[in-house]
Amino acid sequence: MSQNPDVILQDVRNFTVKVYGRDPDERLLGTGVIISRAGLVATCAHVLRQGGIDPQTGRRAVVAVYLPTRRGHPGSRRPAWVASHFSATDDDLVCLQMEGPLPLPYDRVATLGGAADSQWNPFMSYGFRQLENYLGGWARGRILGEVDPPEGHSLLLDPVQLESQHIEAGMSGAPVLDVARNLVVGVVSETWLSGPSAKDRDTAWAVNADVVRFTPLSIVLREEPLPLMRAEQPVVDPRLTHRSLPPASDRLDAAPLALPEWVGRQRVLDALDRAASEGERLVAGLIGFGGEGKTSIARRWIDSRPTEAGQDGPWVFWWSFTERASANDFLEAALEFVSGGQIAADEFTDGRERAETVAALLGQRRFIFVLDGLESVQEQTGDQYGSIISSDLRDFLTFFATPGHESFCLITSRAPLADLAAYVTYEHIDVMALSVESGRHLLGRLGVRGSDSALDQVVRDWGGHALTLSLIAAYLVKRFGGDVRRVSSLPPPDPSLPRDEMVRRMLREYDTCLSGTERALLIRFSVFRTTVTDKALRTVLPEPSEAPGLEVRDTENWETVRETALGHLVSARIIRRDTGGRFGMHPLIRDFYQSQAPDDAARRALHTAAKHYYLGIAAEDTSETETVEALVPVVEAIHHACRSGSYEEACSLIHDRLYLGERGLMTRELNAYETVLSCFSDLFPRGEFRREPLVRGPESRAWVLHEVATCLQLLGRLWEAVAVMRRAARAFKAIGHWHEAGISCQNQAELHLSLGALPAAAEVIEECFTLAERADDREAELVAQTLRGSLAHYRGKSAEAAQAFAEALRLACEHTPVPALYSSSGVRYAEHLRREGAPDAARRVLETNLSICRQAGWRADEAASLIGLGDLALDQGDARTARGHYDEAFDIARGITRRDVLISALLARCRWAAAIGQEAAHRGDAEQALVMARNGGYRLAEIEIRLFLASFYHQLHDNSAAWDEISRAEEASLEIGYHWGQAAAQALSDRMHGD
């Protein structure tokens, strides 16, 4: 396998847009692709005509273009009008001119090329086709080449024929990205509707992108292939990798048992074999609707691999996100596995560092990772559909997809893997319906009897959906001895129904032929969201009234239930067993039986029983806990407490058993913020943090909001954190807790400053003063003064900043035990002094602050102080001392949760590189910092990174790219009122003009 990390294509989702009619409530017309930073969008002329808009009317042909939310870019709807069209020919292309903030970022614009050199190349596309509840969808296939135009059409360039099974209505105007050349070579224009014959069913056409050369818009097309972008590689201490040992054995306890009645799927298995063995793919995704058999295919493939002798593997690690949807838990278990138990999770306080370490250890020996049910940790709605929610898990998967190892990752999911789609090392494999032949064999092996033609008809009628066919077989066998002729007793299939609804209809029929014990067992078992043991099952087994004659909690009768009701449900594949002997359900079946509980009271009682079970196996004293794994029973008890309506008890469990009060075991020590956030989500209606928490006590509500905001902040979800932190401050104020309200308000101001929302910060900072006065809290007033000074400093108001910091220092001397500004206040004060030409005073502040922070264990502020000292050394030309401070800060930043600190440390290394003329060596640092800054919304950091990149491009004599970065930094600085960004952009502009 090549070790070249240049593996990232253009991301087609970044520059694909929705085209609507001019009115806000008009329907979606089609897809478009952004082709210019000046706001030009290409789409098909027929897209506008279908909406009753005549492209010939030019500026009067007004539409709306929606730029979907993408990581680092909020969504926006903009008016647009026809800037160019072909009136003398039939070429199906128009160019729209968007209004709104321009120019657009580079990564939101497609790089175009002509299609003449793309024949037989693979392509990918993304457009807004309707697929059940999903509006956006991917397409892949092959570019067959140019063909003659349709009869009666006059075209400037011939159409381009495509071969793809994914192109449907709604994708007109979607980009055609030639994967081999990394260029957008056309836009999808039409597809062939083959009808019942299915002849040429995968045929579609595109408009050659070269046709834009015939417009007056001066769009640049590239002749040569566009180089792939570089993927970030994991960086770890080599001493860690040397400590690792091979695992003792494969980890397959969460894998399901292999199916004895396996049929078909050879195409998918062959595709997996090719992906895993040819060396060019590192990650493969089995993507399909629920119930298509993705998990079973993954298990079959693992079992069918040839045995490889030796200590170097491959070693198999299976993780089910359906059962445990936590990136924290996954990374902890993966680290233990790949290191052979030699590296503990508690050696790292940052999830990203765990992700990097696991990824780096993939190169020590060959591993196969199976990540089952990834949709549980992917966005399921909106513009970000398919994106991985956890930044740490996302980083791990992108590290896995980066060359440098020979391991392989297999993922199953209902949602496409949006974060990996642009990686050439990723293989997307569709899991489609069973073929008629395979479906017939499945029915036969499950006990259905009848002629081949009758069995084939059942498969056709029910769309070859594996889970549905299994349920039909279970129904026919149980009720009619497997006679296929009695399938007529089922409601006729409705092809228009979503597959989930088709499964529910079948389950309703199957439910009618269950015994009382079986039905009660399924309803009660469905309360568990994870696989469980016999002991857990017995805690929720039916009461005698539900299963007459069976006291099923007695050992003797429990064995009877195991042999009868449970045995039947397992053999019918309604209940599944994993390799570890635990019982579980397919999510679709579990959802159905959860809805079958007699009433809410019965459902709450089941959750209460489950809660007691988990509390019974949880450790009473968690003070010595060192892993997240050990706290899983408490996490499950919290979930069931919420589902039983005991929200106050759940809140107490979080505070007393996960946090250990003010100690913060699960957060500050184990760094499991994502797991904690999932616990808090159960305290909100439908898990939506924009709603009010369901705890009754006002003090508890305020505490929950504050902790949720803190988790969001430390997970890099800053804009969400701002909104929740604002509500936390209001909640504390409503009960007169002025001190706590002040802390929430200060945190909110800090967030605004980090996000570069300087106008919003001003109002919040004034509120900090008000709350400090209400609390009669001089230390809170001190913090408010430093926030005011920081804001003034960012705005270039030196006198106002000096006055605020001086007042803060007076308060520190008169009202606190430490007569100095320390922590983040000291860092900001020192930066102000440095900018104002007082380096000696700045150094004294930072050295004092460094000593205080080290004694207190405030690692983030320690790193920030070291960066400040490095900046002072660099100002004096002492690059060696500066590098020492920066490296120490970087080591700290990699070991803590704070993304803003890591960004600052990376930027510091970039400043050092620029000072000694080695920008190229640290371009990777800048690009990594830019990704994190954009993902998190750190505007001030993004501005500084862009200025570094501008300097880098200038050194390479790529002045076009340099000016682009300068203009983007300057525009952002003007937008938010950031004085120092404007000044630096102007200085760099002057330098370039001088050169």
N, C-alpha and C positions, 0 to 999 in steps of 0.2 A: 504494500500500500504506500502511495506517495505520502511524504511527510510535509508537503507544502500546505500551509494553513490558508492559502488563498482559495476559499471554497464557497463564497457567498455571492449569489446572483443578485441582480436587481430585484427588489421586493415589489412585485406587481400590485400588491394590495395598497402600497403607499401612494401610488399615482392613479389608482382606479377610483372613479367617482360615479355618483348616481345622477341621472338627468331626469328632472321633473318638469311638468308644465309650469307656466308662470305663476299660477295661484298656489298658495300654501297647501290647500287641500287636494290638489290635483294628484293623480296617480303617477307612479313611477313609469317613465317612458322607456328607459334603457340605461346603458352603461356608457361611460366615457373614459378617456385617458388623458392625463395632463401631459402636454408636450412642450411646455415652455414655462420658465420661471415668471414670465410676464403674464401668466394666467390664461394661456390658450389651452383649450380642451378639444380633442378630436373625438367625434362620434359619427354614427351613420346618419345620412340625410333622412333615411326612412324612419329613424327613431323620432325625429321631429314631426314628420308628416303624419305618423300614426297618432300623434297628439294634437293634430289639427293645426300645426304650425308650419307655414310655408318658408323654407330656407331662403327663397328668392327675395323675401322682403327685407333681408339684411338686418339692420339695427332694430327694426320693428319686430323681428322674430325673437322674442324674449322668452327665455326659459329660466329655470332655477337649477343650479348645480350644487350638490351636497358633497362636501369633502368629509368622508367618515373619520371618526376619531381613530387615530393610530398612536402607538406609544410615543409620547413626547409631543404630539400634535392634537389639540382639541378639534372636535368636529365643527364645521361651519357650513351654513347654507348661503349661497351667494347668487345674486342675479347674474345672468349671462345673456349675450346676444350673438347673432351669427356674424362673425368677422370675415369668413371666407366660405364660398361654396362653388360648385361647378355648374354653371348655367348652360354651357354649350355641350356638355357631355353627360353621361349617365353614371359617372363615378360616385359611388355611394358614401361620400365623406363630406362632412362640414367641420369647420373649426369655430368654436365658440370662444368669446372673450369674456372671462370672468371679471367681476368687479371685486372690491374688497382689498384687504391688505396685500400689497405686492412689493417686491418680488417674493415668490414662493421659495421655501427651502429646497436645496438641491435634491434631497432624497424624496421629494414629492413630485419629481419630474422624471418622465421616462426618457431614456437615451434611445434614440431611434436609429434604425438602419434599414436598408432596402432588403426585399425578400429574395432577390435573384440568387443569392448564394446560400439560401436556407433549405434547398430541396433535400428531403429525407431527414432533416434534423428534428429532434424532439422539441416540443414546445409546451409551455404552461400558460394558463390564463386564469383570470378571476373576473367574475361578473355577477350581476344581480338577477340570477334566475331563481324562481321559487321552487323549493324542494321541501315539501311538507311545511314545517314551521320556520324553515331557514330561508332567508332571502338571498344571501351571498353564497356563492359556490365556486369551487375550483374546477378547472378543466385541464386535461393533459392529453397529449396525443402526438401525432407526427405531421410535419409539414410536407405534403406530397409534391408541391411545386405549382408553378403558374400553369393556368389552363386557358383555353379560348373563352372569350366573353359569351354570355348568353345571347341567343338570337335576338336581333333587333336592338341591341345595346351598343352604344358608342362609348368606348372607354379609353382613357389615356394610358392606362396600364392594365394588363390582364389580371383577372382575379387569382387568388392563391387558394388552392384546394387543401383542406385540412382533413385529417382522419382523427376523430375523437368521439367517444361515446358519451361525453359529458356536456356538450354544447346544446343548450335549449333556449327557448324563448326568454328574452330578458338579457341575454348576453350580447346582443348587437351593440357594437362599440367597445367591446372588451379588448384589452391588449393581447397580442400574440407575441409572447416572449420566446425567441429562439434560444433554447437552453445551451446549445453548443456555442453560439456566438455572443450570448448575453446581451442581445439587442431586441428591442420591440420592433418587429418587422411588419406589423399589420394590425388591423382591428377586425374583429369578427363581424361578419355582415349577414350571413344567413346559414341555415342548416337544412338538410334534406329530410323531409318527413317521409319515411319509407313505406308506412302503412303495414298491413298484415304480412306482407311478403318478407319484410325485414331486409330487402335487398339494398345494398349500399347504405345501411342504416346509420353508419358512423361517419357520414360525409357532411362536411361543412365548408364554407368559403370565408375568405377574409379579403379586405381591401389592402393592397400593398402600401406600406408606409411611405414608399418612395413617391407616392402621388402628391405628398405635401410639397414637394419641390416645385410643383406647378402652381402653387398659391403665391400671393404676393407677401407672405408673412415671414420670409427669411428664416425658416426653421432649419436648423443644422441636423444633417444625418451623418452618422459615422460609417466609414467604409470598413475599418478594421474591427475585429471583435473587441468588446469591452472587457478589460481585465476583471477578473473576479476580485471581490473585496476580501480583505484578510479577516479571519475569525480570531477572536481572542483565545489565547492558550492559557491553561492553568499555570500558576506560578506558586510553588511551595518550597519550603525548606527541604533540601535534599536529604537531610538527616531523617526526616519522617519516612521517606520512601525506603530508605535502607532498613528501617525497623520492621517493615511488613513481612509477613509470612503467608504461605498459601492457606486458604480456608481448610478447616477440618473436613468439610463435605459441602455438597451443594445445599442451597437453602430453598427448599421447595414446599415448606410446610403450608404456605398460603395458596399453593397451586391446587386446582381441582383434580380429582381422580380422573385418570384417562377413561374416555368413553369406550365401552366394549363394543358398541354398535356403530363404529366409525364408517362413514361413507364419503366419497368424493373429495372435493377441495384440493385436488392434485395441482391445479394451476396455481393456487395460492401457496401451497407448500413448495412447489418448484421455484416460485418467485422469491420466497424466503431463502431457499438454499442458494440461489444465485446471489442475492444481496449479501448473504453472510460469508460466502466463499470467494467471490470474485475480487474482494479487496478494495473496491471503490466506494462501497457503502458502509457506513458505521451505525446508522440508525434506520430502522424500518417501522412504518406504522400500518397496522391493520385497522382500517377505518370502515365503519359500516353502522347501520342502524342497530338498535338494541335487539337482541335475540337472533342475530344472524350467525352466531357461533364463533365469534372472534376469540374468546377465551379458550374454547375447546381446540381451535386451530393452533393457538400458541402452545397449548399443552402437547398436542399431537406432534408438532414440529420439534419440540424439545425432546420428546421420547424417541423420535425417528432419526435423530442425528447419529452418525457413526461414532462409536466409542473411540476416544483418543487417549492413548496411554500417556503417562508422565505426570510430573508434578506441576506442569505449567498450564494445566486446564485443558479445555475451557471449563471454568467453574460457573455454575448457574445460580443466579440470584433472582428469585421471583417475589415481586411485591404487588399486592392488590390495593389500589387506591379506592376501590369500591368498599373495601372493608376498613381501611385506615387512610382517610383522605388528609394526610398531614405530611407536608414536606419536611418538617422537623423530624418526625418519626422515621421517615424514609431515609434521610441523610444519616441519621444516627445509626440505623441498622446497616446501611450500605457501608459506612465507614468501618464498622466492626467486622463486616464480612470481607471486604477487599484487603484489610490490613491483617487478616488472620487473628483478630482480637488483640493486636499489639498497640493500636492507637485508639484511645477513648474519646468519645464525643466531647467530654468536659474539658479536653485540652484546648478547645476552641470556644470562643464566646460569640462567634459570628457565623451565621448559616452559610454565607458565601464562602468563607474559608473552609468549612466542611465540604462544600460542593467542589471547590478547587482541589482539595486533598484527595477526595474520592476519585475525581477525574484524573489526577496525576498518577494515582496508583493503578489505573487501568492499563498503563504501559508496563507494569512490572510483570504481569502474566496475563493470559487471555481469560476474559470473563464474558459471560452472556447474561445481560440484564433483561428481564421480562417485567415491564411495567404495565400491569393490567388495569383497565378501567380508568384511564387517565382523565376521562371527561369529568370525573369528580373534582378535579382541581383545575379545570379549564373554564373560561368564561362561556356561559351558555346562551347569552342574549346580547343584543346590541352590536355596535360596530366592532367590538373587540372579540366577537365570537371565535372560539377556538384558541385564544391566547391563554397562556399559562398564568394563573393568578399569582403564584409565589415567585418572586424574583430570584430566590435562591434555587428553586427547582428549575426555573427557566435557564439560569446560568449553568447549572449542571448539565442539562440536555444540550445546550449549545457547546459546552466543553466536550461532551461525548461526541458531538458531530464534527469536531475539529481533529484533523489528522495528528498522529503522534502516538498511536497505540493500535493494537490489533483486536480489541474487544468489539462486541456487537450488542446493540440494544434493540429489543423488540417491544413495541408499544401497541396496546389495543385501546381504541377510543371510539366513541360515537361521533366526536367532533374532529375536524381536520386539525393538523398540528401547524397552526399559523406561524409559530415562532421558528419552525424548522423548514418551512416550505422553500425558502430561498437558498438552502444549503444543498450543494450538489452531492453531498455525502448522505443525504436523506432519501429514502425510497418510500413513496406513498403507494400502498397496495389496497385496492378496494376489495372489501368482502361483500360480495353480491349474493343474491338469492341462490339457493341450490338449483342445479340443473334438474330437468324432469327426471332423468335417469337416477341421479343421486337421491332426489326426493323419494322416488319409488322404492329404492333400496332402503332408505331410512325407515319409511313406514313399515316395510316388510320386516325389518329387523326388530322393530318395536312391537311386533305382534299383530299388525293389520293384515287381514287375509282378503284376497280378491284377485281379479284379473289385472294384468299389467295396464290395460287401457283404463280401467277404473281407478287404479292407484295414480296413474299419470294425470288423470283429470283432477284428482284432489290436489296434486302438486300445482297444476296450472291455476286452478281456481283460487288457491290461497297464496299465490305468488312465490312459492318455493321458500317461504320464510321458515327457517329451521325451528325456532321455538314454537311457532304456531303449529307446524306439522307434528312436533313432539306432543303438544297438548291434544291435538286431534287424535293421535294414536292412543294416548292415555285414556281419552274419553271413550273411544270405540272399544278398546280392550276391556275397560272396566264395565261398561254398560252393555255392550253387545258381543262380547267375546272376540272383538277384532274384526267384525264383518264390515267391510268397506261400503257395502250397499246401504248401511244405515247412516252414512254420512249425511244423507238427506234430512235427518232429524235435526241437524244444525242449521242455524240461520244462514241464508245464502251469503257468500262472501261479497264484500263491497270494495272494489279496487280503489275507490276514491278515499277510503279511510286511511289515516296514518297507521303505520304498523303497530304503534303502541295501543291504539284503540282496537285493532284487529286481535291483539293478544288478549285484551280485557274481555272482548266478546267471547273468545274461546274459553277463557277462564270461568266466565259466568256459567257456561254450559257444563264445563267439567265439574264445577262446584256442586251442581245438582246431583251428581252421582257419588258424592263422598258420604261416608258415614259421619255421624255426629262427632265421633272422636277425631276423625281425620280433619274435618272442617275446623273444629275448635283448636286442634293442634296447630293448624296453619295460621289461624287468626292470632293465636297467642305467640307463636314463634316469630311472626312478622314484626313483633315489637323490637327485636334486636336489629341493629344496623350493621353488625359485624358477625363473622362466623363465631359460633359458640360451642362449648363442650356439652356433654350429657348433663353435667351438673347444672349448667345454666338453663337448659331446656326444662329440667324438672321443676324449676322455680316458677314457671309460667304454664305448667300443664293444666289441662281442663279440670274443672270442678266436677264432682260426681253428677251434678244436675245436667252437665253438658255431655257426659259420657257415662250413661247409666250402667251400674254394675262394676265400674272400674274405680277403685281408689288408687289412681295412677301414681300418687306420690309414694306409695308403698313399693319397696324394692321388687317384690314378686310381680306386681302388676305393671311396674315400669318395664320390666323385661318383656311382658306381654305386649305392651304398646310398641316397644322397639321392634318386636318381631312382626307385628301386624300393621298398625296404622303407619308408624314411621318407616317400616320396611317397604310398604307399598309406595309411599310418597317418594322415597329415595329411588326405588326401581323405576317409578314413572317419571323421574327426573324433575319432580316438582321441588323436592329438597335435594340439595347437593352436599356431598362430603368432600373435604379437601384432603390432601396428603397427610395432614396432621391429625386427621380423625374428627375435625370439627364440622359442624353442620352449618349450612348457609342456604340462601335463596337467590335466584336471579332477581335483580332489582325490579324488573317489571312485575314478577310474581309477588314479591314482597309488597310493592306499592298497592297491588290489588287487594291483598288480604289485610293490609293495614286499614283499608277503607271499609272492610266488612265487619269491624267490631260493632256489637249491638248498639252502643251509644258512647257518648263522650266519657261518661263515668266508667264504663267498662275499659275503655282505652287508657284512661288515667290509672286505673287500678293495675293494669298490666305493666305500665311504665314504673309504677311504684314498686312492684315486685322485682322488676329488673334492676331498679336503683338499689334496692336492698341487697340483691345478689352481688352487684359490683362493690358496694360498700363493704360487704362481708369478706371479699377477697382482697380489698385494698389495704395497704399498710396503715395502721392507725397513726403511727409516727413517721412523717415523711421528711424529718429534719436531716436525715443522713442520705437522702436520695441523691443519686449522682447521674441518673439518666431519665429522659422523657419516657422511655419504655416502662419504667417502674411506676409512673403516674397514670398510665392508660386506664386502669380501673376507676380512678377518681374522675378522669375526663368523661368516661362513659356514665358514671353515676350522676355527674352534672347534667349530661344530656337527658337522661331519663327523669331526673328531678324536674327539669324544665317541661318535658313532655307530660309529666303528671300534674303540672300546674304549681309545683312547689318552687316558685322562682326565688323566694327569699332564702330557702335552704340551698338552692343552687349557687346563689350569690355568696352565701357563707362558705360553701365548699371551695369556691374559687379563692376567696380571701384567706381562709384558714388552712386549706390543704394544698392548694397550688402555690399561692403566694407566701404562705407562712407569715401572714401579716405584712409588716413593713420590710421584711427580709427580701421579698421578691424572688423566691426560689425559682419559679417557672420562667420568670422574665429576666431579671438582672443576672441570675446565676446560670440557668440552663439555656437562656436566649431563645426560648421556644415561644416567641411572640405570635407566630402564626397559629400554634395550637391554642394559646390563650384566647386569641381573637375568635377562633371557631367556637370556643366555650361561651364567650360573650354573645356571639351571634344567636345562640339559643335563647337568650334573654330578650330578644327583639322579635316582634311579629314578622314572620316569614324571613327572619334573619337579616332584615333590612335596617341598617344603622341610621337611616334617615328618619325612622320612626322612633317612638318613645320606648325605653326599656320597660319591661312588664313587672319589674319589682315595684312593690307598693311604697316602701319608705322613701321619702324625698332625699334623704342623705345617701341611701344606697343608689338611687337613680343618678345622683350627681357623681358619685364615685365611679359607677359603671361607665358613664359617658367620658369622664376624664381618662380612665384606663383604656377605653376603646380608642380614644384619640391618640394616646401615647403609643399604643400598638401600631396603629396606622402610620404614625409618624416614623417609627423605627423600622417599619417595613417598606418605607419609601413611598407611601401613598399620601403625599403631603396635602393635596387639595382636599381629599376626603377628611384628613385629620383636622384641617382648619375648621371645616363646618362643624364637626363633632365637638372640637375644643370650645368653639363659641357657645354651643349649647351647654357644655359642662359649666362654663363660667356663669351662664344665666341660671342654671340649676342651683349652683352654690349661692349665688346672690339671693335667689328666692327664699332660701332658708337662713339667710343672714350669716353664712360662713364666708366672711369677707376675705380672710387670709387665703383659703382654698380657691375662692373665686379669683383672687389676684394672681395665684400661681397659674391657673388655667389661662388667664388673660395674658400673662407674660409669655407663656408657651405659644399662645396664638400669635403674639407679636413676633416672636422668634421665627415662627413658621412663615409669616408674611415677609420678613427680611430675607430668609433663605430662598423663598420663591421669587424674590425681586418684586413683590407686590408692595412697593414703597408707599403709594398713596393710601392703600388700605391700612398699612402699618401705622400711619400717623394717628388715625382715629383710635385704633386699639391701644396705642401707647398712652394716649390721654386718659383712656379708661383705666389703665394700670395706675395712674396717679390717683384717680378718684377712689379706687378700691384700696389703695395703700392708706389713704386718709381715713376711709371708713373703718379700716382694721387697726388704725393707729399704729402702723407697722413701718418703722423707719427703714428697715432692710428692704422691704418691698418698694419703698420710695426710691431707695438707692438703685435697685434694679431698673425701675422705670426711667431714672435719669440716664443710666447707661444705654438703655434702649433709645431714648431720645437723642443722646449723643451719637449713637451709631447711625440712626436715620439721617441726622444732619450731616454726618461725615459722608455717607453714601451720596447725598445730594450736593456735596461740595460746599456746604455752609460751615466753614471752618470756625468762625467766631461762635456760632450757636452750639456747635459740637464741643468746643473748648469749655464753654460755660456749663453745659450739661455735665461733662465729665468732672469738672472742678467741683460742682455741687455734689456729685456722687461721692467724690473723694472726701469732701467735708463730712458727709453723712457717715461714711465708713469710719472716719477718725473719731467722730463724736458718739456714735450709737452702736458700733459693733466691736467685738473683741479683737478683730483684725483690722488695723488702720490702713487698709490697702484695698484696691479693686482686684478681685481675684475671680477665678473660674472664667466663664465666657465674658464677664464684664471687664476683667483684666486684659483679655485678648483683644477686645475691641478698643479699649483705651490705648493699648500699645500700638495698634495699627494706626490710630489717629495721630499719635505722637510721631510715628515714623514718617507718615505722609507730610506732617508739618515741619519736618526737618529737625526733630529732636531725638536722634538715635540713642544717645546715652540714657535719656529718661525712659525711652521705650524699652531699652535693654533691662534697666532696673525693674521696671514693672513686670516684664516677662520672667526674669529670673526669680523674683519673689513669687509670682504666680506658679511657676514650675515647681518650686519647693512645696507650696501649699497643696497643689493638685496631686503631687506624688504621695504626700503624707495621707491625703484623704482618699486616694485610690480613684481619682477622677481621670480615667484614662483618656477620654475624648479631649478634655481641656488640657491635659498634659501634652497630647499630640499637637494641639493647636498652638500651645506655647512654644514647642520645639520648632514648628514651622515659622512662627514669628521671629525666633532667634536666627533661624536660617536665612530668612529674608534680610535681616539686618547685616549678617555676615556677607551675604551676596552683594548688598549695596556698597560695602566697603572693599569689594574685590576679593574677598576671602572665600573662594569657591570650595576649597577643601573642607573648611569648618561648616559651611552651609550644607554641603552634601552629607556630612555626618549627622547634622540635626535633622535633615530631611529623611534620611534613611531610618533613623530612630523613630521618627513620627510615622513613617510608612509602615514599619513593623507593628506599631501599636494600632494603627488604623485597620490593618488587616485582621486584627484579633478582636475587634469590637463590632457592635451592630451598626454604628452610625455611618450611613452612606456619605453624608456630607463631609465627614472627617476624611474618609478614604478619597473622595474627590479632591479635597484640599491637598492631601499628601501627594496625589498624582500630579496635581498642578504645580506643586512646589518642585518636584523633580523636573517638570518641564521648564520652569523658570531657570533652574540650574543649567539644564542643557542649552537653553538659549544663550545664557551668559557666557558659556565657553564654546559656543558655536557648534554644538552637537545635537541640533534639533532632530535630525533624522533618527538618531538612536533612541529618542523618546517619543517618537510619533505614536507608537502603540499606547503609551501612557495617556497621551492626549485623546486618542480615539476612545479608549476605555472610559476615561473620565467624561467625555462628551456623551457617550451612550447613557451612563448613569445619571448625568446631569439632566439630559432630556427626558429620560424615563421618570425621574423624580420631580422634574419641574424646577430645578435649581437654576434660576435665570442668571444670577450674578456669576456663578461658576461657568455657565455656558458662554457668557460674554468673554470671560478671560480665556477660556479654552480656544474660542474662535480667533482671538487675537494671536495666541501662540501659533495656531495653524496658519494664520495669514503670514506670520514671520517665516514659518517653515516653507510655505509655498514660494515666498519671495526669494529665499535662499536657493530654491530649485529653479528660479527664473520662470515659474509658472504664475505670471502676474495676474492672469484671469482668475485663477482660483484664489489668489491672495486678495484681490479686490473684492471678490465675492464674500469671503469671510469677514473682511473689514466692514463691508456694507451691512452684513447681517448683525455684526456686533454693535455697530453704530446705531442701526435702526432699533435694536432691542434696548440699547442704553437710553435713547431718546424717548422711547415708549414708556419706560418705567422711571425716567428721571435719574439715571445712575451717572453721576458726574464723572467718576474715575474711568468708567468705560468709554464715555465720549472723549475724554482727554487722551486716553491711550490710543483709541482709534484714530484720532486726529494726528497724534505724534507719528504713528506708523504710516499714515497716509503721506505726511510731509516727508518722511524718510524715503518712501518709495518714489515720490515725485523727484526728490533730490538725486536718487540713483538713476 
